[in-house]
Amino acid sequence: MGYFVDLVLQDKESWYEKMKNVDEIEKHKKDIEKEKSASSCVMEFETCHLWFIEVYKANEAEFKITLFVLALLIAAIIFGSVEEDMSFITAMYVVPSICNICSL
């Protein structure tokens, strides 16, 4: 029983964050319903924005790690081109293979 209580106390902040995210999404849905008299173009943008927020909140870790790896690859390609005197195309081939060898 104590183990379960410890888990609940550790996850209390994540529960709060999830509830906060649900509240934000509900607020956006209410705002969209209020603005139904707006043009269809604005409605499509708001609906798309709401969809993106829901997808981002559901997959936040995946978005962050993807951006991190992409930034790492870009930095390595620039480093290979500038410091190692590789051509840009060669750096684009070498950097992903190095990341593959390093299991990144």
Secondary structure, 3 states (H helix, E strand, C coil): CHHHHHHHHHCHHHHHHHHHHHHHHHHHHHHHHHCCCCCHHHHHHHHHHHHHHHHHHHCHHHHHHHHHHHHHHHHHHHHHHHCCCCCHHHHHHHHHHHHHHCCC
